[in-house]
Amino acid sequence: MFRYLLIRGFSLTISLIVASVVIFAVIEVIPGDPAAFMLGLNATEDAIANLREELGLGGSRPERYFTWVTGMLGGDFGVSYTYRVPVAELIADRIWVSVPLAIFALILSTLIAVPVGMIAAANRGRAGDFSIMGITQLGIAVPNFWFAMLLVLLFAVTLQWFSAGGFPGWDHPGAAMKALLLPAIALALPQASILARVMRSALIDTLDQDYIRTARAKGLSQGQAIRRHALKNALIPVLTIIGLQFSFLLAGAIIIENVFFLPGLGRLIFQGITQRDLIVVESVTMLLVFAVIVVTFLVDITYAVVDPRLRRR
């Protein structure tokens, strides 16, 4: 097990190093000068040069890269060019929207997908199976931002059960959860469609195994065989999708956060791009990449717990 963790930890470290280089390189090749953008068209060359020096843009690219990386290792993400406050403060304010939203959506997705996938597998080849597969195919095909706008039109504009956007803060937990409900549903349903199909396929493969036939021959019903024996052995591909889904929900909710005007990390990246606030874009993107890689690492560990055979690889 220790060797397994050591190999996965080394892979995680290499992935983070490569990701930091790629993110810094991509941001650096974006045309335009942040200092000139902030000062406007009438700014003098001296003013632009002074602001570049103040923002730490005067050094060479390798120097700026190592300053950025070493700062992040110490918890210093730099200072926002636009807001003139530490990026860490911006992240601390916004993360309490993005992380609960991702967890809320993942819980909804899992609660919907697992029983739906089990029902489809138990009824494979029947009308219920075909109906579920058709609905999940539709859920995959519909873009989540379009579905989000439909939710706003129905529940906010027509029925007026929810507000169309905004976030009241966690001082009022009930209002905060209500504000996150529609965005979470918009994010969860497409992911639930994917997870349900994976759950169905994994269970069908497991149900064809000899030990399931033996369990059925001993008198277990199909539902009992699924719950007692097949479900655990079908979890590995499902865990993979759940891990990837959390990463996507955390890092890929930028459009949904803009639809509902949520002050999360995705919206912060969008604002940083439009305002040429490169240090915000770099740091928040790196933080999200770190979250994705760590979640993948935790999923690998979960594999080893669920299937001990993987520990010997």
Salt bridges, closest charged atoms under 4 A:
GLU28 OE1 - ARG61 NE 3.72
GLU28 OE1 - ARG64 NH2 2.40
ASP33 OD1 - ARG52 NH1 3.11
GLU54 OE2 - ARG84 NH1 3.07
ASP129 OD1 - ARG200 NE 2.73
ASP208 OD1 - ARG124 NH2 3.05
ASP210 OD1 - ARG213 NH1 2.70
ASP300 OD2 - ARG8 NE 3.42
ASP307 OD2 - ARG309 NH2 2.79
